[in-house]
Amino acid sequence: MVNDRIHESGYKWRWKSCPTSAGLTSDLEHLSNEIAPTRLQSGMDYLSCCLNLDGIYKVASLRVKLDQKSLTSTSHIQIKWSKLIPIKVSSFVWRAALGRIPSAEALGHRGIKLDSTLCGSCINGSETVDHIIVGCSYATMIRDKISRWCGIDNIKVQSVGDLVEFANKWGRCSKRRKRLTAICYGLIWTLWKTRNERLFQRCTSSPSKVFENVKLVVYLWLKSK
């Protein structure tokens, strides 16, 4: 059935049943008020993305928007989603910056009983995300080796977010900054893998060995890209 009032407004809909007889008068009134300002124009329909000035949708732009929303309450950390770095590593660093990886302390908060929540490397602090990657003396020795290798003064940071932010803002050359970001992400990734190997496979590695592993993994990333 064609509703005359909507037809007079410029719209012509064919209803399978009469809205007024079905008790939908108020809904019909609301619908009419909603569409009244709408005017159809000639030409092809198109979609425009408001995340970019050119109106073209890009996954990278959505990621930046999500980072801004989800990390606003922490320290405005911006994760670099670089093609030089495997997506699984960038995703891991993102979770680590949010404190969302399963450290001993995080597992304890989830109700999982552990023999100890102390760091297995230094036995001198609770195993939090920031402690594993940044605060532990074992991690500090490796980071110092990375600093000397890169020709940078000692990287003094207090959290994973600080390390990520340092790499994001370091230097003026964008190419060198991207490589340093890859190195820092490789450091975070390798320290976590080393921690898991020690915990689950009983394999221990010296700081020098871990340092060489960082260089190797970053070299493979850059070579494959």
HUGI-V279987 format. One record per residue. N is the residue number from 0. SS is DSSP state (alpha for helix, beta for strand, coil for the rest). BURIAL is 1 if it has 9 or more other C-alpha atoms within 8 Angstrom, else 0. Layout:
N	SS	BURIAL
N	SS	BURIAL
//
This chain:
0	coil	0
1	beta	0
2	coil	1
3	alpha	0
4	alpha	0
5	alpha	1
6	alpha	1
7	alpha	0
8	coil	0
9	coil	0
10	coil	0
11	coil	0
12	coil	1
13	beta	0
14	coil	1
15	coil	0
16	coil	0
17	coil	0
18	coil	1
19	coil	0
20	coil	0
21	coil	0
22	coil	0
23	coil	1
24	alpha	1
25	alpha	0
26	alpha	0
27	alpha	1
28	alpha	0
29	alpha	0
30	alpha	0
31	alpha	1
32	alpha	0
33	alpha	0
34	alpha	0
35	coil	0
36	coil	0
37	coil	0
38	coil	0
39	coil	0
40	coil	0
41	coil	0
42	coil	0
43	coil	0
44	coil	0
45	coil	0
46	coil	0
47	coil	0
48	coil	0
49	coil	0
50	coil	0
51	coil	1
52	coil	0
53	coil	0
54	coil	1
55	coil	0
56	coil	1
57	coil	0
58	alpha	0
59	alpha	0
60	alpha	1
61	alpha	1
62	alpha	0
63	alpha	1
64	alpha	0
65	alpha	0
66	alpha	1
67	alpha	1
68	alpha	0
69	alpha	0
70	coil	1
71	coil	1
72	coil	0
73	coil	0
74	coil	0
75	coil	0
76	coil	1
77	coil	1
78	coil	1
79	coil	0
80	coil	0
81	coil	0
82	coil	0
83	coil	0
84	coil	1
85	coil	0
86	alpha	0
87	alpha	0
88	alpha	1
89	alpha	1
90	alpha	0
91	alpha	1
92	alpha	1
93	alpha	1
94	alpha	1
95	alpha	1
96	alpha	1
97	coil	1
98	coil	0
99	coil	0
100	coil	1
101	coil	0
102	coil	1
103	alpha	1
104	alpha	1
105	alpha	1
106	alpha	1
107	alpha	1
108	alpha	0
109	coil	0
110	coil	0
111	coil	0
112	coil	0
113	coil	0
114	coil	0
115	coil	0
116	coil	1
117	beta	1
118	coil	1
119	coil	0
120	coil	0
121	coil	1
122	coil	0
123	coil	0
124	coil	1
125	beta	1
126	coil	1
127	coil	1
128	alpha	1
129	alpha	1
130	alpha	1
131	alpha	1
132	alpha	1
133	alpha	1
134	alpha	1
135	coil	1
136	alpha	0
137	alpha	1
138	alpha	1
139	alpha	1
140	alpha	1
141	alpha	1
142	alpha	1
143	alpha	1
144	alpha	1
145	alpha	1
146	alpha	1
147	alpha	1
148	alpha	0
149	alpha	0
150	coil	0
151	coil	0
152	coil	0
153	coil	0
154	coil	1
155	coil	0
156	coil	0
157	coil	1
158	coil	1
159	alpha	1
160	alpha	1
161	alpha	1
162	alpha	1
163	alpha	1
164	alpha	1
165	alpha	0
166	alpha	1
167	alpha	1
168	alpha	0
169	coil	0
170	coil	0
171	coil	0
172	coil	0
173	alpha	0
174	alpha	0
175	alpha	0
176	alpha	1
177	alpha	1
178	alpha	0
179	alpha	1
180	alpha	1
181	alpha	1
182	alpha	1
183	alpha	1
184	alpha	1
185	alpha	1
186	alpha	1
187	alpha	1
188	alpha	1
189	alpha	1
190	alpha	1
191	alpha	1
192	alpha	0
193	alpha	1
194	alpha	1
195	alpha	1
196	alpha	1
197	alpha	1
198	alpha	1
199	alpha	0
200	coil	0
201	coil	0
202	coil	0
203	coil	0
204	coil	0
205	coil	0
206	alpha	1
207	alpha	0
208	alpha	0
209	alpha	1
210	alpha	1
211	alpha	0
212	alpha	1
213	alpha	1
214	alpha	1
215	alpha	0
216	alpha	1
217	alpha	1
218	alpha	0
219	alpha	0
220	alpha	1
221	alpha	1
222	alpha	0
223	alpha	0
224	coil	0
//
